[in-house]
Each structure stands twice: as structure tokens, then as C-alpha cells.
Amino acid sequence: MSGRWHEAVRQVFERGAAAGLFTPVTDLEEVCERYVAMAESLAYRAVLGYRTPDRARQILTHFTAEQLGLPPGQL
């Protein structure tokens, strides 16, 4: 399941980069690995109650914007 999730994320990131919407900070595969690891970790932490789902979403959104070369709030 994680492999399919990784592939879906990679496709979205590739399409955005190809369309000129994203300027990734490094290789797209690396950005994808980072994103999936961060998303899975934050989801786990939210389930355990270490973070609220809203705070986890904020962290992931900010991280993703940074990784894709977007200004904060544009994602």
C-alpha cells in the first residue's frame, strides 16, 4: 500500500513540475520520499494523540510547499 501511495504522490509532483507549477528543492524522487515519510509520521503521531490532525496538516502543508519551491500559503 505504501508503494502505491508513493507512486501516486510522485506522479502528482512530476506533473506539477512538468507544468512549471513546482520548482522542487532537489530531485523529485527525493522530495517524494521526504513527503511520504513526513505524511506517514505525522498521521501516526496524530492517531496517537501527539499532534492534532489540524496541526499535522499545517506542518505537512508548510513542509510540502518548501519542498516544491512554493511560497508558504500557496499550496
N, CA, C and O atoms as a Tripos MOL2 file, in Angstrom:
@<TRIPOS>MOLECULE
protein
  300   299    75     0     0
PROTEIN
NO_CHARGES

@<TRIPOS>ATOM
      1 N           0.8110   -1.1810    0.0000 N.3       1 MET1
      2 CA          0.0000    0.0000    0.0000 C.3       1 MET1
      3 C           0.8700    1.2660    0.0000 C.2       1 MET1
      4 O           0.5720    2.2310   -0.7040 O.2       1 MET1
      5 N           1.9360    1.2500    0.7900 N.am      2 SER2
      6 CA          2.8150    2.4150    0.8390 C.3       2 SER2
      7 C           3.4590    2.6750   -0.5220 C.2       2 SER2
      8 O           3.6650    3.8260   -0.9060 O.2       2 SER2
      9 N           3.7720    1.6120   -1.2420 N.am      3 GLY3
     10 CA          4.3520    1.7700   -2.5770 C.3       3 GLY3
     11 C           3.4010    2.4580   -3.5460 C.2       3 GLY3
     12 O           3.8160    3.2970   -4.3450 O.2       3 GLY3
     13 N           2.1290    2.1020   -3.4700 N.am      4 ARG4
     14 CA          1.1310    2.7530   -4.3410 C.3       4 ARG4
     15 C           0.9590    4.2160   -3.9520 C.2       4 ARG4
     16 O           0.8250    5.0770   -4.8220 O.2       4 ARG4
     17 N           0.9610    4.5040   -2.6610 N.am      5 TRP5
     18 CA          0.8560    5.8690   -2.1680 C.3       5 TRP5
     19 C           2.0480    6.6840   -2.6760 C.2       5 TRP5
     20 O           1.8780    7.8050   -3.1560 O.2       5 TRP5
     21 N           3.2330    6.1270   -2.5710 N.am      6 HIS6
     22 CA          4.4510    6.7840   -3.0470 C.3       6 HIS6
     23 C           4.3370    7.0740   -4.5460 C.2       6 HIS6
     24 O           4.6640    8.1740   -4.9910 O.2       6 HIS6
     25 N           3.8880    6.1190   -5.3010 N.am      7 GLU7
     26 CA          3.7620    6.2880   -6.7580 C.3       7 GLU7
     27 C           2.7470    7.3810   -7.0970 C.2       7 GLU7
     28 O           2.9910    8.1890   -7.9930 O.2       7 GLU7
     29 N           1.6290    7.4170   -6.4030 N.am      8 ALA8
     30 CA          0.6070    8.4420   -6.6620 C.3       8 ALA8
     31 C           1.1530    9.8380   -6.3620 C.2       8 ALA8
     32 O           0.9310   10.7760   -7.1280 O.2       8 ALA8
     33 N           1.8610    9.9680   -5.2530 N.am      9 VAL9
     34 CA          2.4530   11.2560   -4.8930 C.3       9 VAL9
     35 C           3.4850   11.6710   -5.9330 C.2       9 VAL9
     36 O           3.5090   12.8230   -6.3680 O.2       9 VAL9
     37 N           4.3290   10.7390   -6.3260 N.am     10 ARG10
     38 CA          5.3700   11.0400   -7.3260 C.3      10 ARG10
     39 C           4.7490   11.5360   -8.6200 C.2      10 ARG10
     40 O           5.2510   12.4850   -9.2210 O.2      10 ARG10
     41 N           3.6680   10.9090   -9.0570 N.am     11 GLN11
     42 CA          3.0050   11.3320  -10.2960 C.3      11 GLN11
     43 C           2.4710   12.7600  -10.1880 C.2      11 GLN11
     44 O           2.6050   13.5480  -11.1240 O.2      11 GLN11
     45 N           1.8750   13.0870   -9.0590 N.am     12 VAL12
     46 CA          1.3690   14.4540   -8.8610 C.3      12 VAL12
     47 C           2.5210   15.4510   -8.8880 C.2      12 VAL12
     48 O           2.4270   16.4890   -9.5420 O.2      12 VAL12
     49 N           3.5940   15.1460   -8.1910 N.am     13 PHE13
     50 CA          4.7430   16.0390   -8.1560 C.3      13 PHE13
     51 C           5.3750   16.1780   -9.5470 C.2      13 PHE13
     52 O           5.7520   17.2800   -9.9450 O.2      13 PHE13
     53 N           5.4920   15.0780  -10.2820 N.am     14 GLU14
     54 CA          6.0590   15.1300  -11.6320 C.3      14 GLU14
     55 C           5.2040   15.9890  -12.5590 C.2      14 GLU14
     56 O           5.7320   16.7960  -13.3240 O.2      14 GLU14
     57 N           3.9040   15.8180  -12.4920 N.am     15 ARG15
     58 CA          3.0090   16.6090  -13.3510 C.3      15 ARG15
     59 C           3.1090   18.0940  -13.0270 C.2      15 ARG15
     60 O           3.1550   18.9300  -13.9290 O.2      15 ARG15
     61 N           3.1440   18.4140  -11.7500 N.am     16 GLY16
     62 CA          3.2720   19.8150  -11.3470 C.3      16 GLY16
     63 C           4.5910   20.4170  -11.7900 C.2      16 GLY16
     64 O           4.6300   21.5600  -12.2470 O.2      16 GLY16
     65 N           5.6740   19.6600  -11.6590 N.am     17 ALA17
     66 CA          6.9890   20.1500  -12.0970 C.3      17 ALA17
     67 C           7.0220   20.3150  -13.6100 C.2      17 ALA17
     68 O           7.5430   21.3110  -14.1120 O.2      17 ALA17
     69 N           6.4680   19.3460  -14.3440 N.am     18 ALA18
     70 CA          6.4530   19.4230  -15.8080 C.3      18 ALA18
     71 C           5.6320   20.6130  -16.2960 C.2      18 ALA18
     72 O           5.9450   21.2060  -17.3280 O.2      18 ALA18
     73 N           4.5920   20.9580  -15.5610 N.am     19 ALA19
     74 CA          3.7400   22.0910  -15.9300 C.3      19 ALA19
     75 C           4.3330   23.4270  -15.4720 C.2      19 ALA19
     76 O           3.7790   24.4870  -15.7630 O.2      19 ALA19
     77 N           5.4490   23.3750  -14.7620 N.am     20 GLY20
     78 CA          6.0850   24.5910  -14.2830 C.3      20 GLY20
     79 C           5.4560   25.1680  -13.0310 C.2      20 GLY20
     80 O           5.7180   26.3160  -12.6710 O.2      20 GLY20
     81 N           4.6290   24.3770  -12.3660 N.am     21 LEU21
     82 CA          3.9650   24.8400  -11.1420 C.3      21 LEU21
     83 C           4.8520   24.6970   -9.9210 C.2      21 LEU21
     84 O           4.7300   25.4660   -8.9670 O.2      21 LEU21
     85 N           5.7520   23.7080   -9.9440 N.am     22 PHE22
     86 CA          6.6360   23.4230   -8.8240 C.3      22 PHE22
     87 C           8.0800   23.5960   -9.2490 C.2      22 PHE22
     88 O           8.4330   23.3350  -10.4000 O.2      22 PHE22
     89 N           8.9080   24.0330   -8.3230 N.am     23 THR23
     90 CA         10.3530   24.0770   -8.5080 C.3      23 THR23
     91 C          10.9620   23.3230   -7.3380 C.2      23 THR23
     92 O          11.3950   23.9420   -6.3660 O.2      23 THR23
     93 N          11.0020   21.9970   -7.4120 N.am     24 PRO24
     94 CA         11.4740   21.1850   -6.2850 C.3      24 PRO24
     95 C          12.8730   21.5900   -5.8310 C.2      24 PRO24
     96 O          13.7130   21.9910   -6.6370 O.2      24 PRO24
     97 N          13.1040   21.4760   -4.5270 N.am     25 VAL25
     98 CA         14.3960   21.8490   -3.9550 C.3      25 VAL25
     99 C          15.4960   20.8470   -4.2930 C.2      25 VAL25
    100 O          16.6810   21.1630   -4.1830 O.2      25 VAL25
    101 N          15.1110   19.6550   -4.6990 N.am     26 THR26
    102 CA         16.0640   18.6160   -5.0770 C.3      26 THR26
    103 C          15.3460   17.6440   -6.0120 C.2      26 THR26
    104 O          14.2180   17.9030   -6.4300 O.2      26 THR26
    105 N          15.9800   16.5590   -6.3310 N.am     27 ASP27
    106 CA         15.4220   15.5270   -7.1940 C.3      27 ASP27
    107 C          14.0070   15.1470   -6.7480 C.2      27 ASP27
    108 O          13.7610   14.9620   -5.5560 O.2      27 ASP27
    109 N          13.0860   15.0310   -7.6910 N.am     28 LEU28
    110 CA         11.6940   14.7350   -7.3540 C.3      28 LEU28
    111 C          11.5210   13.4380   -6.5850 C.2      28 LEU28
    112 O          10.6500   13.3490   -5.7190 O.2      28 LEU28
    113 N          12.3140   12.4530   -6.8750 N.am     29 GLU29
    114 CA         12.2090   11.1960   -6.1300 C.3      29 GLU29
    115 C          12.5440   11.4200   -4.6610 C.2      29 GLU29
    116 O          11.8970   10.8570   -3.7780 O.2      29 GLU29
    117 N          13.5490   12.2390   -4.4050 N.am     30 GLU30
    118 CA         13.9270   12.5670   -3.0330 C.3      30 GLU30
    119 C          12.8160   13.3630   -2.3370 C.2      30 GLU30
    120 O          12.4840   13.0960   -1.1820 O.2      30 GLU30
    121 N          12.2550   14.3280   -3.0400 N.am     31 VAL31
    122 CA         11.1460   15.1140   -2.4880 C.3      31 VAL31
    123 C           9.9720   14.2030   -2.1580 C.2      31 VAL31
    124 O           9.3390   14.3560   -1.1130 O.2      31 VAL31
    125 N           9.6850   13.2690   -3.0330 N.am     32 CYS32
    126 CA          8.5910   12.3240   -2.8150 C.3      32 CYS32
    127 C           8.8600   11.4650   -1.5860 C.2      32 CYS32
    128 O           7.9650   11.2710   -0.7640 O.2      32 CYS32
    129 N          10.0690   10.9520   -1.4490 N.am     33 GLU33
    130 CA         10.4280   10.1460   -0.2790 C.3      33 GLU33
    131 C          10.2430   10.9490    1.0040 C.2      33 GLU33
    132 O           9.7040   10.4480    1.9910 O.2      33 GLU33
    133 N          10.6900   12.1870    0.9770 N.am     34 ARG34
    134 CA         10.5570   13.0470    2.1520 C.3      34 ARG34
    135 C           9.0890   13.2740    2.4960 C.2      34 ARG34
    136 O           8.6830   13.1750    3.6540 O.2      34 ARG34
    137 N           8.3030   13.5800    1.4680 N.am     35 TYR35
    138 CA          6.8840   13.8590    1.6810 C.3      35 TYR35
    139 C           6.1660   12.6500    2.2820 C.2      35 TYR35
    140 O           5.4440   12.7770    3.2710 O.2      35 TYR35
    141 N           6.3640   11.4950    1.6870 N.am     36 VAL36
    142 CA          5.6830   10.2840    2.1640 C.3      36 VAL36
    143 C           6.1070    9.9730    3.5970 C.2      36 VAL36
    144 O           5.2650    9.6440    4.4320 O.2      36 VAL36
    145 N           7.3880   10.0720    3.8830 N.am     37 ALA37
    146 CA          7.8650    9.8070    5.2490 C.3      37 ALA37
    147 C           7.2570   10.7930    6.2400 C.2      37 ALA37
    148 O           6.8280   10.3970    7.3240 O.2      37 ALA37
    149 N           7.2170   12.0620    5.8790 N.am     38 MET38
    150 CA          6.6510   13.0750    6.7630 C.3      38 MET38
    151 C           5.1520   12.8490    6.9510 C.2      38 MET38
    152 O           4.6520   12.9160    8.0740 O.2      38 MET38
    153 N           4.4360   12.5830    5.8670 N.am     39 ALA39
    154 CA          2.9880   12.3720    5.9500 C.3      39 ALA39
    155 C           2.6590   11.1610    6.8170 C.2      39 ALA39
    156 O           1.7620   11.2250    7.6590 O.2      39 ALA39
    157 N           3.3690   10.0740    6.6200 N.am     40 GLU40
    158 CA          3.1050    8.8690    7.4040 C.3      40 GLU40
    159 C           3.4300    9.0830    8.8770 C.2      40 GLU40
    160 O           2.6890    8.6320    9.7510 O.2      40 GLU40
    161 N           4.5200    9.7600    9.1500 N.am     41 SER41
    162 CA          4.9020   10.0250   10.5350 C.3      41 SER41
    163 C           3.8920   10.9350   11.2250 C.2      41 SER41
    164 O           3.5000   10.6820   12.3640 O.2      41 SER41
    165 N           3.4750   11.9860   10.5420 N.am     42 LEU42
    166 CA          2.5080   12.9030   11.1440 C.3      42 LEU42
    167 C           1.1570   12.2280   11.3550 C.2      42 LEU42
    168 O           0.4890   12.4820   12.3580 O.2      42 LEU42
    169 N           0.7520   11.3830   10.4330 N.am     43 ALA43
    170 CA         -0.5110   10.6550   10.5970 C.3      43 ALA43
    171 C          -0.4340    9.7400   11.8160 C.2      43 ALA43
    172 O          -1.3700    9.6780   12.6140 O.2      43 ALA43
    173 N           0.6650    9.0440   11.9530 N.am     44 TYR44
    174 CA          0.8720    8.1550   13.0980 C.3      44 TYR44
    175 C           0.8240    8.9500   14.4010 C.2      44 TYR44
    176 O           0.1760    8.5390   15.3640 O.2      44 TYR44
    177 N           1.5110   10.0850   14.4240 N.am     45 ARG45
    178 CA          1.5490   10.9110   15.6260 C.3      45 ARG45
    179 C           0.1690   11.4860   15.9550 C.2      45 ARG45
    180 O          -0.1830   11.6280   17.1260 O.2      45 ARG45
    181 N          -0.6050   11.8160   14.9290 N.am     46 ALA46
    182 CA         -1.9590   12.3290   15.1610 C.3      46 ALA46
    183 C          -2.8520   11.2350   15.7440 C.2      46 ALA46
    184 O          -3.6430   11.4920   16.6510 O.2      46 ALA46
    185 N          -2.7230   10.0270   15.2270 N.am     47 VAL47
    186 CA         -3.5210    8.9120   15.7380 C.3      47 VAL47
    187 C          -3.1910    8.6470   17.2110 C.2      47 VAL47
    188 O          -4.0760    8.3290   18.0060 O.2      47 VAL47
    189 N          -1.9230    8.7810   17.5620 N.am     48 LEU48
    190 CA         -1.5130    8.5450   18.9470 C.3      48 LEU48
    191 C          -1.8180    9.7230   19.8690 C.2      48 LEU48
    192 O          -1.6790    9.6190   21.0880 O.2      48 LEU48
    193 N          -2.2300   10.8330   19.2840 N.am     49 GLY49
    194 CA         -2.5790   11.9940   20.0850 C.3      49 GLY49
    195 C          -1.4280   12.9340   20.3890 C.2      49 GLY49
    196 O          -1.5780   13.8460   21.2020 O.2      49 GLY49
    197 N          -0.2630   12.7290   19.7410 N.am     50 TYR50
    198 CA          0.8730   13.6190   19.9530 C.3      50 TYR50
    199 C           0.6910   14.9470   19.2330 C.2      50 TYR50
    200 O           1.2780   15.9560   19.6230 O.2      50 TYR50
    201 N          -0.1120   14.9450   18.1980 N.am     51 ARG51
    202 CA         -0.4330   16.1310   17.4150 C.3      51 ARG51
    203 C          -1.9140   16.0760   17.0990 C.2      51 ARG51
    204 O          -2.4890   14.9950   16.9700 O.2      51 ARG51
    205 N          -2.5290   17.2370   16.9740 N.am     52 THR52
    206 CA         -3.9060   17.2420   16.4870 C.3      52 THR52
    207 C          -3.8560   17.0420   14.9790 C.2      52 THR52
    208 O          -2.8560   17.3880   14.3490 O.2      52 THR52
    209 N          -4.9030   16.4980   14.3890 N.am     53 PRO53
    210 CA         -4.9180   16.3670   12.9270 C.3      53 PRO53
    211 C          -4.7310   17.7120   12.2210 C.2      53 PRO53
    212 O          -4.0590   17.7810   11.1920 O.2      53 PRO53
    213 N          -5.3160   18.7750   12.7640 N.am     54 ASP54
    214 CA         -5.1500   20.0950   12.1440 C.3      54 ASP54
    215 C          -3.7010   20.5490   12.1630 C.2      54 ASP54
    216 O          -3.1940   21.0730   11.1710 O.2      54 ASP54
    217 N          -3.0360   20.3490   13.2910 N.am     55 ARG55
    218 CA         -1.6240   20.7510   13.3860 C.3      55 ARG55
    219 C          -0.7630   19.8900   12.4690 C.2      55 ARG55
    220 O           0.1530   20.4070   11.8300 O.2      55 ARG55
    221 N          -1.0310   18.6120   12.3900 N.am     56 ALA56
    222 CA         -0.2860   17.7310   11.4830 C.3      56 ALA56
    223 C          -0.4650   18.2070   10.0370 C.2      56 ALA56
    224 O           0.4930   18.2320    9.2660 O.2      56 ALA56
    225 N          -1.6720   18.5760    9.6820 N.am     57 ARG57
    226 CA         -1.9530   19.0640    8.3300 C.3      57 ARG57
    227 C          -1.1940   20.3590    8.0510 C.2      57 ARG57
    228 O          -0.6630   20.5420    6.9560 O.2      57 ARG57
    229 N          -1.1410   21.2510    9.0260 N.am     58 GLN58
    230 CA         -0.4010   22.5100    8.8650 C.3      58 GLN58
    231 C           1.0840   22.2520    8.6430 C.2      58 GLN58
    232 O           1.7070   22.8440    7.7610 O.2      58 GLN58
    233 N           1.6330   21.3690    9.4510 N.am     59 ILE59
    234 CA          3.0550   21.0360    9.3190 C.3      59 ILE59
    235 C           3.3350   20.4450    7.9470 C.2      59 ILE59
    236 O           4.2940   20.8410    7.2840 O.2      59 ILE59
    237 N           2.5080   19.5040    7.5160 N.am     60 LEU60
    238 CA          2.7270   18.8510    6.2300 C.3      60 LEU60
    239 C           2.5550   19.8350    5.0750 C.2      60 LEU60
    240 O           3.3130   19.7890    4.1070 O.2      60 LEU60
    241 N           1.5760   20.7130    5.1670 N.am     61 THR61
    242 CA          1.3590   21.6960    4.1040 C.3      61 THR61
    243 C           2.5560   22.6230    3.9790 C.2      61 THR61
    244 O           3.0200   22.8910    2.8700 O.2      61 THR61
    245 N           3.0600   23.1160    5.1040 N.am     62 HIS62
    246 CA          4.2190   24.0060    5.0880 C.3      62 HIS62
    247 C           5.4540   23.2770    4.5310 C.2      62 HIS62
    248 O           6.1740   23.8170    3.6920 O.2      62 HIS62
    249 N           5.6840   22.0630    5.0010 N.am     63 PHE63
    250 CA          6.8120   21.2610    4.5280 C.3      63 PHE63
    251 C           6.7250   21.0210    3.0230 C.2      63 PHE63
    252 O           7.7170   21.1610    2.3070 O.2      63 PHE63
    253 N           5.5390   20.6590    2.5500 N.am     64 THR64
    254 CA          5.3520   20.3600    1.1270 C.3      64 THR64
    255 C           5.6130   21.5970    0.2770 C.2      64 THR64
    256 O           6.2740   21.5130   -0.7580 O.2      64 THR64
    257 N           5.0970   22.7420    0.7100 N.am     65 ALA65
    258 CA          5.3490   23.9850   -0.0340 C.3      65 ALA65
    259 C           6.8560   24.2520   -0.1270 C.2      65 ALA65
    260 O           7.3570   24.6080   -1.1940 O.2      65 ALA65
    261 N           7.5660   24.0830    0.9700 N.am     66 GLU66
    262 CA          9.0260   24.2770    0.9560 C.3      66 GLU66
    263 C           9.6950   23.3310   -0.0300 C.2      66 GLU66
    264 O          10.5410   23.7520   -0.8190 O.2      66 GLU66
    265 N           9.3260   22.0620    0.0090 N.am     67 GLN67
    266 CA          9.9560   21.0480   -0.8430 C.3      67 GLN67
    267 C           9.6740   21.2710   -2.3200 C.2      67 GLN67
    268 O          10.4890   20.9220   -3.1740 O.2      67 GLN67
    269 N           8.5240   21.8490   -2.6180 N.am     68 LEU68
    270 CA          8.1360   22.0680   -4.0190 C.3      68 LEU68
    271 C           8.4720   23.4790   -4.5060 C.2      68 LEU68
    272 O           8.1310   23.8520   -5.6280 O.2      68 LEU68
    273 N           9.1380   24.2530   -3.6620 N.am     69 GLY69
    274 CA          9.5570   25.5830   -4.0650 C.3      69 GLY69
    275 C           8.4280   26.5810   -4.1700 C.2      69 GLY69
    276 O           8.4780   27.5020   -4.9850 O.2      69 GLY69
    277 N           7.4110   26.4030   -3.3500 N.am     70 LEU70
    278 CA          6.2630   27.3100   -3.3600 C.3      70 LEU70
    279 C           6.3190   28.2340   -2.1580 C.2      70 LEU70
    280 O           6.8310   27.8580   -1.1030 O.2      70 LEU70
    281 N           5.7930   29.4490   -2.3130 N.am     71 PRO71
    282 CA          5.6990   30.3220   -1.1460 C.3      71 PRO71
    283 C           4.7240   29.7330   -0.1230 C.2      71 PRO71
    284 O           3.7660   29.0590   -0.5030 O.2      71 PRO71
    285 N           4.9590   29.9780    1.1620 N.am     72 PRO72
    286 CA          4.0240   29.4860    2.1710 C.3      72 PRO72
    287 C           2.6120   30.0000    1.8770 C.2      72 PRO72
    288 O           2.4230   31.1620    1.5170 O.2      72 PRO72
    289 N           1.6390   29.1260    2.0330 N.am     73 GLY73
    290 CA          0.2600   29.5000    1.8030 C.3      73 GLY73
    291 C          -0.2330   29.3230    0.3780 C.2      73 GLY73
    292 O          -1.4310   29.4350    0.1190 O.2      73 GLY73
    293 N           0.6760   29.0480   -0.5480 N.am     74 GLN74
    294 CA          0.2430   28.8910   -1.9460 C.3      74 GLN74
    295 C          -0.2450   27.4900   -2.2610 C.2      74 GLN74
    296 O          -0.9290   27.2910   -3.2640 O.2      74 GLN74
    297 N           0.0880   26.5260   -1.4370 N.am     75 LEU75
    298 CA         -0.2810   25.1350   -1.7070 C.3      75 LEU75
    299 C          -1.7540   24.8860   -1.4490 C.2      75 LEU75
    300 O          -2.2310   23.7650   -1.6270 O.2      75 LEU75
@<TRIPOS>BOND
     1     1     2 1
     2     2     3 1
     3     3     4 2
     4     3     5 am
     5     5     6 1
     6     6     7 1
     7     7     8 2
     8     7     9 am
     9     9    10 1
    10    10    11 1
    11    11    12 2
    12    11    13 am
    13    13    14 1
    14    14    15 1
    15    15    16 2
    16    15    17 am
    17    17    18 1
    18    18    19 1
    19    19    20 2
    20    19    21 am
    21    21    22 1
    22    22    23 1
    23    23    24 2
    24    23    25 am
    25    25    26 1
    26    26    27 1
    27    27    28 2
    28    27    29 am
    29    29    30 1
    30    30    31 1
    31    31    32 2
    32    31    33 am
    33    33    34 1
    34    34    35 1
    35    35    36 2
    36    35    37 am
    37    37    38 1
    38    38    39 1
    39    39    40 2
    40    39    41 am
    41    41    42 1
    42    42    43 1
    43    43    44 2
    44    43    45 am
    45    45    46 1
    46    46    47 1
    47    47    48 2
    48    47    49 am
    49    49    50 1
    50    50    51 1
    51    51    52 2
    52    51    53 am
    53    53    54 1
    54    54    55 1
    55    55    56 2
    56    55    57 am
    57    57    58 1
    58    58    59 1
    59    59    60 2
    60    59    61 am
    61    61    62 1
    62    62    63 1
    63    63    64 2
    64    63    65 am
    65    65    66 1
    66    66    67 1
    67    67    68 2
    68    67    69 am
    69    69    70 1
    70    70    71 1
    71    71    72 2
    72    71    73 am
    73    73    74 1
    74    74    75 1
    75    75    76 2
    76    75    77 am
    77    77    78 1
    78    78    79 1
    79    79    80 2
    80    79    81 am
    81    81    82 1
    82    82    83 1
    83    83    84 2
    84    83    85 am
    85    85    86 1
    86    86    87 1
    87    87    88 2
    88    87    89 am
    89    89    90 1
    90    90    91 1
    91    91    92 2
    92    91    93 am
    93    93    94 1
    94    94    95 1
    95    95    96 2
    96    95    97 am
    97    97    98 1
    98    98    99 1
    99    99   100 2
   100    99   101 am
   101   101   102 1
   102   102   103 1
   103   103   104 2
   104   103   105 am
   105   105   106 1
   106   106   107 1
   107   107   108 2
   108   107   109 am
   109   109   110 1
   110   110   111 1
   111   111   112 2
   112   111   113 am
   113   113   114 1
   114   114   115 1
   115   115   116 2
   116   115   117 am
   117   117   118 1
   118   118   119 1
   119   119   120 2
   120   119   121 am
   121   121   122 1
   122   122   123 1
   123   123   124 2
   124   123   125 am
   125   125   126 1
   126   126   127 1
   127   127   128 2
   128   127   129 am
   129   129   130 1
   130   130   131 1
   131   131   132 2
   132   131   133 am
   133   133   134 1
   134   134   135 1
   135   135   136 2
   136   135   137 am
   137   137   138 1
   138   138   139 1
   139   139   140 2
   140   139   141 am
   141   141   142 1
   142   142   143 1
   143   143   144 2
   144   143   145 am
   145   145   146 1
   146   146   147 1
   147   147   148 2
   148   147   149 am
   149   149   150 1
   150   150   151 1
   151   151   152 2
   152   151   153 am
   153   153   154 1
   154   154   155 1
   155   155   156 2
   156   155   157 am
   157   157   158 1
   158   158   159 1
   159   159   160 2
   160   159   161 am
   161   161   162 1
   162   162   163 1
   163   163   164 2
   164   163   165 am
   165   165   166 1
   166   166   167 1
   167   167   168 2
   168   167   169 am
   169   169   170 1
   170   170   171 1
   171   171   172 2
   172   171   173 am
   173   173   174 1
   174   174   175 1
   175   175   176 2
   176   175   177 am
   177   177   178 1
   178   178   179 1
   179   179   180 2
   180   179   181 am
   181   181   182 1
   182   182   183 1
   183   183   184 2
   184   183   185 am
   185   185   186 1
   186   186   187 1
   187   187   188 2
   188   187   189 am
   189   189   190 1
   190   190   191 1
   191   191   192 2
   192   191   193 am
   193   193   194 1
   194   194   195 1
   195   195   196 2
   196   195   197 am
   197   197   198 1
   198   198   199 1
   199   199   200 2
   200   199   201 am
   201   201   202 1
   202   202   203 1
   203   203   204 2
   204   203   205 am
   205   205   206 1
   206   206   207 1
   207   207   208 2
   208   207   209 am
   209   209   210 1
   210   210   211 1
   211   211   212 2
   212   211   213 am
   213   213   214 1
   214   214   215 1
   215   215   216 2
   216   215   217 am
   217   217   218 1
   218   218   219 1
   219   219   220 2
   220   219   221 am
   221   221   222 1
   222   222   223 1
   223   223   224 2
   224   223   225 am
   225   225   226 1
   226   226   227 1
   227   227   228 2
   228   227   229 am
   229   229   230 1
   230   230   231 1
   231   231   232 2
   232   231   233 am
   233   233   234 1
   234   234   235 1
   235   235   236 2
   236   235   237 am
   237   237   238 1
   238   238   239 1
   239   239   240 2
   240   239   241 am
   241   241   242 1
   242   242   243 1
   243   243   244 2
   244   243   245 am
   245   245   246 1
   246   246   247 1
   247   247   248 2
   248   247   249 am
   249   249   250 1
   250   250   251 1
   251   251   252 2
   252   251   253 am
   253   253   254 1
   254   254   255 1
   255   255   256 2
   256   255   257 am
   257   257   258 1
   258   258   259 1
   259   259   260 2
   260   259   261 am
   261   261   262 1
   262   262   263 1
   263   263   264 2
   264   263   265 am
   265   265   266 1
   266   266   267 1
   267   267   268 2
   268   267   269 am
   269   269   270 1
   270   270   271 1
   271   271   272 2
   272   271   273 am
   273   273   274 1
   274   274   275 1
   275   275   276 2
   276   275   277 am
   277   277   278 1
   278   278   279 1
   279   279   280 2
   280   279   281 am
   281   281   282 1
   282   282   283 1
   283   283   284 2
   284   283   285 am
   285   285   286 1
   286   286   287 1
   287   287   288 2
   288   287   289 am
   289   289   290 1
   290   290   291 1
   291   291   292 2
   292   291   293 am
   293   293   294 1
   294   294   295 1
   295   295   296 2
   296   295   297 am
   297   297   298 1
   298   298   299 1
   299   299   300 2
@<TRIPOS>SUBSTRUCTURE
     1 MET1         2 RESIDUE 1 A MET
     2 SER2         6 RESIDUE 1 A SER
     3 GLY3        10 RESIDUE 1 A GLY
     4 ARG4        14 RESIDUE 1 A ARG
     5 TRP5        18 RESIDUE 1 A TRP
     6 HIS6        22 RESIDUE 1 A HIS
     7 GLU7        26 RESIDUE 1 A GLU
     8 ALA8        30 RESIDUE 1 A ALA
     9 VAL9        34 RESIDUE 1 A VAL
    10 ARG10       38 RESIDUE 1 A ARG
    11 GLN11       42 RESIDUE 1 A GLN
    12 VAL12       46 RESIDUE 1 A VAL
    13 PHE13       50 RESIDUE 1 A PHE
    14 GLU14       54 RESIDUE 1 A GLU
    15 ARG15       58 RESIDUE 1 A ARG
    16 GLY16       62 RESIDUE 1 A GLY
    17 ALA17       66 RESIDUE 1 A ALA
    18 ALA18       70 RESIDUE 1 A ALA
    19 ALA19       74 RESIDUE 1 A ALA
    20 GLY20       78 RESIDUE 1 A GLY
    21 LEU21       82 RESIDUE 1 A LEU
    22 PHE22       86 RESIDUE 1 A PHE
    23 THR23       90 RESIDUE 1 A THR
    24 PRO24       94 RESIDUE 1 A PRO
    25 VAL25       98 RESIDUE 1 A VAL
    26 THR26      102 RESIDUE 1 A THR
    27 ASP27      106 RESIDUE 1 A ASP
    28 LEU28      110 RESIDUE 1 A LEU
    29 GLU29      114 RESIDUE 1 A GLU
    30 GLU30      118 RESIDUE 1 A GLU
    31 VAL31      122 RESIDUE 1 A VAL
    32 CYS32      126 RESIDUE 1 A CYS
    33 GLU33      130 RESIDUE 1 A GLU
    34 ARG34      134 RESIDUE 1 A ARG
    35 TYR35      138 RESIDUE 1 A TYR
    36 VAL36      142 RESIDUE 1 A VAL
    37 ALA37      146 RESIDUE 1 A ALA
    38 MET38      150 RESIDUE 1 A MET
    39 ALA39      154 RESIDUE 1 A ALA
    40 GLU40      158 RESIDUE 1 A GLU
    41 SER41      162 RESIDUE 1 A SER
    42 LEU42      166 RESIDUE 1 A LEU
    43 ALA43      170 RESIDUE 1 A ALA
    44 TYR44      174 RESIDUE 1 A TYR
    45 ARG45      178 RESIDUE 1 A ARG
    46 ALA46      182 RESIDUE 1 A ALA
    47 VAL47      186 RESIDUE 1 A VAL
    48 LEU48      190 RESIDUE 1 A LEU
    49 GLY49      194 RESIDUE 1 A GLY
    50 TYR50      198 RESIDUE 1 A TYR
    51 ARG51      202 RESIDUE 1 A ARG
    52 THR52      206 RESIDUE 1 A THR
    53 PRO53      210 RESIDUE 1 A PRO
    54 ASP54      214 RESIDUE 1 A ASP
    55 ARG55      218 RESIDUE 1 A ARG
    56 ALA56      222 RESIDUE 1 A ALA
    57 ARG57      226 RESIDUE 1 A ARG
    58 GLN58      230 RESIDUE 1 A GLN
    59 ILE59      234 RESIDUE 1 A ILE
    60 LEU60      238 RESIDUE 1 A LEU
    61 THR61      242 RESIDUE 1 A THR
    62 HIS62      246 RESIDUE 1 A HIS
    63 PHE63      250 RESIDUE 1 A PHE
    64 THR64      254 RESIDUE 1 A THR
    65 ALA65      258 RESIDUE 1 A ALA
    66 GLU66      262 RESIDUE 1 A GLU
    67 GLN67      266 RESIDUE 1 A GLN
    68 LEU68      270 RESIDUE 1 A LEU
    69 GLY69      274 RESIDUE 1 A GLY
    70 LEU70      278 RESIDUE 1 A LEU
    71 PRO71      282 RESIDUE 1 A PRO
    72 PRO72      286 RESIDUE 1 A PRO
    73 GLY73      290 RESIDUE 1 A GLY
    74 GLN74      294 RESIDUE 1 A GLN
    75 LEU75      298 RESIDUE 1 A LEU
